[in-house]
Amino acid sequence: MAVVVGRRPMRTVGTGVAHHHAGATRSGGRRPASRRKSDSGRPTGAARSSGENHVLIPQGRVVLAPLTRQRSYGNVPQPHAILYYQERTTKGGLLIAEATGISDTAQGYKDTPGIWTKEQVEAWKPIVDGVHAKGGIFFCQIWHVGRVSNNTFQPNGQAPISSTNKSLKPAVRANGIDVATFSTPRRLETDEIPFVVNDYRVAARNAIEAGKRHPITFLTPDILIRNILNYPNTGFDGVEIHGAHGYLIDQFLKDQVNDRSDKYGGSLENRCRFALEVVQAVTDEIGADKVGIRLSPFASYSEAADSNPEALGLYMANALNKFGILYCHMVEPRMVKLGEKFETPHSLRPIRDAFKGTFIAAGGYNKEDGNKAVSTGYTDLVAYGRLFLSNPDLPERFEIDAPLNKYNRETFYISDPVIGYTDYPFLPSDV
Ligand SMILES: Cc1cc2nc3c(=O)[nH]c(=O)nc-3n(C[C@H](O)[C@H](O)[C@H](O)COP(=O)(O)O)c2cc1C
């Protein structure tokens, strides 16, 4: 199944890797995503098109940003996530799942989900089904933390892996209270890197598998058919490669961290090599039309800054064009620090102009500046994090200009399966 997310329609994509066509966009006669008027962030009338490929176009420009919630006990997604994601699903809307570990070395936080074991893949299925049942488009953010970890999260208490062996200073966690300590990482040997790239590839395949139902032979044909009809044979609609926020891919991209002297370090081209090998592997595995990537060239989280973020962003945008991937998701320069917004003179504009696929911007947006960013062609889509976390019906609230629930930072990462998770109120139905 091909998925198209707000693609500017007439553009040719890719270099022969898993081409898809934007048939619905063309046949629907819609204007390019970046030119269409969006005054509410509400569905703009696009729908599934039938034909050889099922093409989905997100309705509305309000994307759920990936949000770690640390409620996947023992790294296994839990049933309470069904309700959480379903609450935030609108027909045709795009949701990006929380960062999800690709392997047993990928973890750095308690109770974040994974997608490398059979149990985890099985556990994702009802969550993916829940989103699909409401007509949502669901991408899985695949993640490796690299050095933002310590031995307690690692198999056999080993050192976390990274591009470097430089360690991180202890840091206050995103909840503003706890202090995280990090173990000295182990610099990956050059010949180990393909194995890590392969972990991303397998995780991507697992994500696409995560909704697949294998026929159970003892069912009667009638039940079997009903089962298949009720649960379409599809997993996540795609994956978002987490290349942002100081995690493993960013540890290769940024010159403050990457101190390698092999083909993965030094020049911009070399520092981007790991990220692009991951993109290549994932694209080969599941098709470019199911692949997005998130990057934060301007951010400096976890001591991962770059001396020339604009050049880095531009290099990546141009390099990504060669793969024809579905989207590039960039974090605004103003999000220099986690959760804080500092206005800066920098802009994503040149990077957005260079990238030929769908562009998603995130970081500090409200309804007004989000709509402005879309209507001026600054981005195709806007991803909302904290506002969507605390307002499960955010698109509707934007549409009718309803007041918003305030988010409670203190419950972002607690383990409770309900509090701060699925208890943010919806608008009363008579509003
Ligand atoms: C609770 C929380 C968890 C987050 N988890 C992730 C994550 O898993 N992956 C990611 O790329 N960004 C993550 N972020 C960053 C958000 O996706 C988003 O970029 C950030 O909150 C800024 O957008 P906002 O101002 O709309 O909240 C997280 C942010 C918050 C507040």
The ligand as an ORCA input file, in Angstrom:
! r2SCAN-3c Opt
* xyz 0 1
  C       6.626     14.363     26.519
  C       7.455     14.535     25.269
  C       7.980     13.433     24.657
  C       8.702     13.568     23.457
  N       9.149     12.452     22.824
  C       9.720     12.543     21.603
  C      10.039     11.391     20.858
  O       9.777     10.252     21.275
  N      10.627     11.560     19.655
  C      10.901     12.803     19.146
  O      11.445     12.912     18.042
  N      10.575     13.916     19.826
  C       9.975     13.809     21.017
  N       9.579     14.942     21.673
  C       9.656     16.233     20.975
  C       8.299     16.526     20.302
  O       8.030     15.618     19.243
  C       8.237     17.955     19.728
  O       9.201     18.104     18.727
  C       8.459     18.978     20.824
  O       7.582     18.746     21.915
  C       8.229     20.390     20.309
  O       6.933     20.506     19.774
  P       5.739     21.219     20.604
  O       6.194     22.601     20.909
  O       4.560     21.172     19.665
  O       5.523     20.416     21.854
  C       8.916     14.845     22.904
  C       8.402     15.963     23.561
  C       7.679     15.826     24.726
  C       7.105     17.049     25.374
*
